[in-house]
Amino acid sequence: MAQQFVNCKIKADKVVVFIKPTCPYCRKTEELLKQLPIKPESLEFVDITANCDTNAIQDYLQQLTGARTVPRVFIGKVCIGGCSDLVALEQNGQLLQKLQQIGVLQ
């Protein structure tokens, strides 16, 4: 169930972030991504606490990405990590380049 839930969210032409709304790193990630010129339909924040399988989802995310913490940021089908990884990509100029590669910029 958790595997199917996660896998159906991750798409080659989307930015998907698995979050918990109470997490400050998730909120920072949301703020950063919402400032970028990403097409609205290409950006999705998935609240894993809205699902009764939160632990199973985090276990599967760990299996898939090597970390169970949120946020888990997927650019296309590639997990780039969490908030600090996203900030690092933005600071070194690679974030917009990665977003452009998957065609999500306006």
Order of alpha helices (4+ residues) and beta strands (2+ residues): alpha-beta-alpha-beta-alpha-beta-beta-alpha-alpha
